[in-house]
Amino acid sequence: MSIPSLASGFRRIFIVSVIICLLSASTALAGPINAKSAILMDVTTGKILYEQRADMLIAPASLTKVISLYVAMNAISDKKVDYNDKVKVSSAAARTGGSRFGLKAGERLTLDKLFYGMAVASGNDASVAVAEHVAGSTSAFVKQMNDLARRLGMKNTKFVGLPAQGQLTTARDMLKLAKAYQAHYPIARRYHLARSVTHNGHTEPNHNPLVGHYTGLDGLKTGWVTAAGYNIIATARQRGHKLIAVILGAPNTSVRAAEARRLLNAGFSAVSKKRTTAI
């Protein structure tokens, strides 16, 4: 066979191989994620399995509570506060709007119970009560959030309040946050995987629709704000691998849940077949 014929043969083999890979990938994740941005990591190997506009700036919404919990748990590690501290709810915390845990001014709850209020009910009022107890004021607490974000390499994230307009992040930055948070504080699983939380006679189900409905799920948090859409960080362990999926800007809660499930499924399919990507 001549050299040109060999080259032509190699090209045909290469093209066929690419087509096979694409067909194989499409069975794992058929089409892009229906959201503004997404990213998937196999934490076990450190490989990024999928990304879709992962550096697009988007409002984090209640995903902010992940870093808020991280800051508060750092304060516990530093013995500045304790899980069993009785926190007196201020009038400012009690009147905080948006998603709420239902706190009343003057009542006292443990820091531990407030963590459930943040992780399960996504309570902004609980976030403010925790911030005031840990740092003395919400502004001081937000500074600690931004300081931690810088240390974690979250280069495109800015926090300005609990909650607040003008906050921005990226799927890649939220991935960095989730990875560090779960590695540093495995105890946090008990908050994020609770099916519900009850306070003042009202029971609030976990806002994460995958809790109790996805094998191996170990976190983490959902969020919504008009400026962004519907966000989720979903983490799970299967087949000897831990995956973290971040989806930002899904159009509704149903799509958010379905796409998080689809992305995780594609990831676990990829790692089981020893592929380096999920698409």
ZIZI-V69040 format. One record per helix or strand of 3 or more residues. SS is the DSSP state (a for helix, b for strand). FROM is the first residue (numbers start at 1). TO is the last residue. If there is no record, write none. Layout:
# ZIZI-V69040
ss:SS from:FROM to:TO
ss:SS from:FROM to:TO
This chain:
# ZIZI-V69040
ss:a from:3 to:28
ss:b from:37 to:42
ss:b from:47 to:52
ss:a from:61 to:77
ss:b from:86 to:88
ss:a from:91 to:94
ss:b from:108 to:110
ss:a from:111 to:119
ss:a from:124 to:135
ss:a from:138 to:151
ss:a from:171 to:184
ss:a from:186 to:192
ss:b from:196 to:199
ss:b from:202 to:205
ss:b from:217 to:225
ss:b from:229 to:238
ss:b from:241 to:250
ss:a from:253 to:272
